[in-house]
Amino acid sequence: MRGIEIRELEYFLVIGEEAHLGRATARLGVSGKRVGELLASLERRIGAPLVEDMGDQLRLTPFGEEFLDSLRP
């Protein structure tokens, strides 16, 4: 997992907590496009999908749930 940026992890944490694109973008103060770009970048670096897109709703994949748990204190 070399090269992961703190911002990617911050965005992923918010996405995991909100599970909704609109709420996540509002909380982060960025566009949905930017959230999608950073999430896609993080998934490429990790080599696994983290989120399933269900329209406005976002659901973590099983790996995404494990990854989110590993980031929490």
Buried (B, 14 or more C-beta within 10 A) or exposed (E): EEEEEEEBBEBBBBBBEBBBBEBBBEBBEBEEEEBBBBBBBBBEBBEBBBBEEEEEEBEBBEBBEEBBEEEEE
